[in-house]
Amino acid sequence: MKREDLSQITKNLGKDWFDLKDLRKLFPEEKNLKTSVKRLKDDGFIKQITRGVYSLSENSVDIEKIATQIYYPSYISFESALAKYGIINQGRYGLTLATSRHSKKITLGNIECEYSKIKNDLFFGFDLIGETYIAKPEKAFLDQLYLISLGKRNRNTEEWYLDSLDKKTIAEFLKKYPKSVQKLSLATL
């Protein structure tokens, strides 16, 4: 595998990262793919984002974008989205995402990404901003209450800044949530 080929082909992939599956498709003649990747990594031509996932060293890495692509479908929500919108002062360390797949934690770069499973019925209310999926503020609020109702987050809503949330949007989204979240919402707002 030649560096020039890898550089050109990965640019044509249309994403900032690649994994071993991508490389196997792109370089089917390569017999010792893992050895070639290790050499490229040791030489500093590529960098490892997480196990089996790489990017060209010359490329900057947008962890939020990659996090929503690498474990698809997922979108940024919970504390991370609430902190972005100024609803809470600070989020959890790392990045929090909602997914319809199994919950899991992975480290991308030096950032811990926590994917929390939500029901398929609740997988809505997010936008593609740039190339990153992120929950609307009202959806992130309700997603957080959903995890609180399941006992997966602490209930510490006293310091939340909720004035900017659209109550009509919350009421519309809330119809799909369980009664426990509806009760929490009323108590919090």
C-alpha positions as CSV (number, residue, x, y, z in Angstrom):
1,M,0.0,0.0,0.0
2,K,1.5,3.3,-1.1
3,R,1.1,6.4,0.9
4,E,0.0,8.4,-2.1
5,D,-2.7,5.9,-3.0
6,L,-4.0,5.8,0.6
7,S,-4.1,9.5,0.8
8,Q,-6.0,9.9,-2.5
9,I,-8.4,7.0,-1.9
10,T,-9.3,8.1,1.6
11,K,-10.1,11.6,0.4
12,N,-12.4,10.0,-2.2
13,L,-14.2,8.0,0.6
14,G,-15.9,11.3,1.7
15,K,-15.2,10.7,5.4
16,D,-12.5,11.8,7.7
17,W,-11.7,8.3,9.0
18,F,-11.3,4.8,7.7
19,D,-11.2,1.3,9.2
20,L,-9.7,-2.0,8.3
21,K,-12.9,-3.0,6.3
22,D,-12.5,0.1,4.2
23,L,-8.8,-0.7,3.5
24,R,-9.6,-4.3,2.6
25,K,-12.1,-3.1,0.0
26,L,-9.7,-0.5,-1.3
27,F,-6.6,-2.6,-1.3
28,P,-7.7,-6.2,-2.0
29,E,-4.3,-7.2,-3.3
30,E,-2.6,-6.2,0.0
31,K,-1.6,-9.5,1.8
32,N,-0.4,-8.0,5.1
33,L,-2.8,-5.2,5.7
34,K,-2.3,-5.0,9.5
35,T,1.4,-4.8,9.1
36,S,1.2,-2.0,6.5
37,V,-1.2,-0.1,8.8
38,K,1.2,-0.5,11.7
39,R,4.1,0.8,9.7
40,L,2.1,3.8,8.5
41,K,1.1,4.5,12.1
42,D,4.6,4.1,13.4
43,D,5.9,6.4,10.7
44,G,3.3,9.0,11.7
45,F,1.5,9.0,8.3
46,I,-1.8,7.9,9.9
47,K,-3.1,8.2,13.5
48,Q,-5.3,5.8,15.4
49,I,-8.6,7.2,16.6
50,T,-9.8,4.0,18.3
51,R,-9.1,0.3,17.8
52,G,-9.2,-0.4,14.1
53,V,-10.1,3.2,13.1
54,Y,-7.7,5.6,11.6
55,S,-7.3,8.9,9.9
56,L,-4.5,10.6,7.9
57,S,-2.2,12.5,10.3
58,E,-2.6,15.6,8.2
59,N,-6.3,15.7,8.8
60,S,-7.9,17.3,11.8
61,V,-10.4,15.0,13.5
62,D,-13.9,16.1,14.5
63,I,-14.7,13.7,17.3
64,E,-18.4,14.6,17.4
65,K,-18.8,14.0,13.7
66,I,-16.9,10.7,13.8
67,A,-18.8,9.6,17.0
68,T,-22.2,9.9,15.1
69,Q,-20.8,8.0,12.1
70,I,-18.8,5.2,13.7
71,Y,-21.7,3.9,15.8
72,Y,-24.7,4.6,13.6
73,P,-27.4,5.5,14.1
74,S,-26.7,7.9,16.9
75,Y,-26.9,11.6,17.7
76,I,-25.4,13.9,20.4
77,S,-27.8,14.3,23.2
78,F,-28.1,14.2,27.0
79,E,-25.5,16.3,28.9
80,S,-23.4,17.1,25.8
81,A,-26.3,18.7,23.9
82,L,-27.7,20.3,27.1
83,A,-24.2,21.9,27.7
84,K,-24.0,23.1,24.1
85,Y,-27.3,24.8,24.4
86,G,-26.4,26.4,27.7
87,I,-29.2,24.5,29.6
88,I,-26.6,23.1,32.0
89,N,-23.3,24.7,33.0
90,Q,-21.1,21.7,32.2
91,G,-21.7,18.2,30.8
92,R,-20.2,15.0,31.7
93,Y,-16.6,14.4,30.8
94,G,-16.6,13.2,27.3
95,L,-19.4,13.0,24.8
96,T,-22.9,11.6,25.4
97,L,-25.0,10.2,22.5
98,A,-28.3,8.5,22.0
99,T,-28.5,5.4,19.9
100,S,-31.1,2.8,19.0
101,R,-28.4,0.1,19.3
102,H,-26.9,-1.3,22.4
103,S,-25.4,1.0,25.0
104,K,-21.6,1.2,25.0
105,K,-18.6,3.3,25.7
106,I,-15.7,3.8,23.4
107,T,-12.8,6.2,23.4
108,L,-12.2,8.2,20.3
109,G,-8.9,10.1,20.4
110,N,-8.8,10.9,24.1
111,I,-12.5,11.5,24.4
112,E,-14.8,8.9,26.1
113,C,-18.0,8.6,24.1
114,E,-21.0,7.1,25.9
115,Y,-23.8,5.8,23.8
116,S,-27.1,5.2,25.7
117,K,-29.8,3.1,24.1
118,I,-33.2,4.7,23.8
119,K,-36.3,3.0,22.4
120,N,-36.8,3.1,18.6
121,D,-40.0,5.1,19.2
122,L,-37.9,7.9,20.8
123,F,-35.3,8.1,18.0
124,F,-36.3,11.5,16.6
125,G,-35.9,15.2,17.3
126,F,-32.4,15.7,16.1
127,D,-30.9,17.8,13.3
128,L,-27.9,17.4,11.0
129,I,-25.7,20.4,11.8
130,G,-22.7,20.6,9.6
131,E,-22.0,16.9,9.4
132,T,-23.0,16.0,13.0
133,Y,-26.3,14.8,14.3
134,I,-27.4,16.6,17.4
135,A,-30.6,16.7,19.4
136,K,-32.8,19.7,19.4
137,P,-32.7,21.4,22.9
138,E,-36.1,20.1,23.9
139,K,-35.3,16.6,22.8
140,A,-32.0,16.6,24.7
141,F,-33.9,17.7,27.8
142,L,-36.5,14.9,27.4
143,D,-33.8,12.3,26.6
144,Q,-32.0,13.3,29.9
145,L,-35.3,13.0,31.8
146,Y,-35.8,9.6,30.1
147,L,-32.4,8.3,31.5
148,I,-33.2,9.8,34.9
149,S,-36.6,7.9,34.9
150,L,-34.7,4.7,34.2
151,G,-32.3,5.4,37.1
152,K,-29.3,5.8,34.7
153,R,-28.6,9.4,35.6
154,N,-28.9,11.4,38.9
155,R,-31.8,13.8,39.2
156,N,-30.1,17.2,39.6
157,T,-32.3,19.6,37.7
158,E,-32.3,22.5,40.1
159,E,-29.5,24.4,38.3
160,W,-30.8,23.9,34.8
161,Y,-31.6,26.9,32.7
162,L,-34.9,26.0,31.0
163,D,-36.3,29.4,29.9
164,S,-35.1,29.0,26.4
165,L,-36.9,25.7,25.8
166,D,-40.0,25.8,23.6
167,K,-42.9,24.4,25.7
168,K,-45.0,23.6,22.6
169,T,-42.2,21.5,21.2
170,I,-41.7,19.7,24.5
171,A,-45.5,19.0,24.7
172,E,-45.4,17.5,21.1
173,F,-42.3,15.4,21.8
174,L,-43.5,14.3,25.2
175,K,-46.5,12.4,23.7
176,K,-44.1,9.6,22.6
177,Y,-42.4,9.3,26.0
178,P,-43.5,7.0,28.9
179,K,-45.7,8.5,31.7
180,S,-42.7,8.5,34.1
181,V,-40.9,11.1,31.8
182,Q,-44.1,13.1,31.5
183,K,-44.4,13.3,35.3
184,L,-40.7,14.3,35.6
185,S,-41.1,16.9,32.9
186,L,-44.0,18.5,34.7
187,A,-42.1,18.5,38.0
188,T,-39.0,20.0,36.4
189,L,-40.6,22.7,34.3
